[in-house]
Amino acid sequence: MWKEFKEFAVKGNALDLAIGVIIGAAFGKIVTSLVDDIIMPPLGFIIGKIDFSSLFITLGPGGYASLAGAKAAGAPVIAYGNFINTVLNFLIVAFAIFLVVKQINRFKRGEEEKPEGKLCPFCKQSIAVDATRCPHCTSQLESSPAETA
């Protein structure tokens, strides 16, 4: 069992996954900072000098001046401002991942469209797509109409 675990842990897929998780966590912190420190303050200012992270609803009796004060008093609160920030974080991360995956797929499509070769009709060996003579059997190959155009 130890041998199987060692093979799994050393495989490229497991290491790639671990690296992806670590980079993803760091990227998540960057996006959180982007939303909390760059995007939300101007948005709150435009809307009316609102700090989204301090928006909350108290579920119990009593009014509290701040979210921190309500939490310190142990009052049940719905911190919908934090929820708005978290939703924005998610949307930015999802959009960034979408752009990366779209770019990777574009590169893969470009690679798939390139034909690597064709088979010689006489000896059935792989030859270059634009070959006019087979390097294996030296047979003269017919050129297709698309190649002559």
C-alpha angles and dihedrals in degrees: 000000000000090000092053091049091049091051091049094047094048095046116108093243094059092046091047090051092050092049090047092052092049093047090044091054091050091046089051090056090050092050091047090053090046092054098039099039106027112022105033100049095058091040090051090047092051092048093049113295093295122159102210094200090063096053113113145144120225112223097195133055120290134051124254127199095218142017090244091053092050092049092046089054090050094241117157108248139176105222097200092162090064088047090055090051091049092050090051090049090052094048093050093047091046091050092048091050090047090054092048094048091046090053093047091050090050091054091047092050090052091053094047094052093059109091110222097204148309136243123259106243090220108043098015093229121142114261137171116283094239096043117131095188128036111243090208104049098011092230117159108246126214114240116230120237089250091056095050094048 
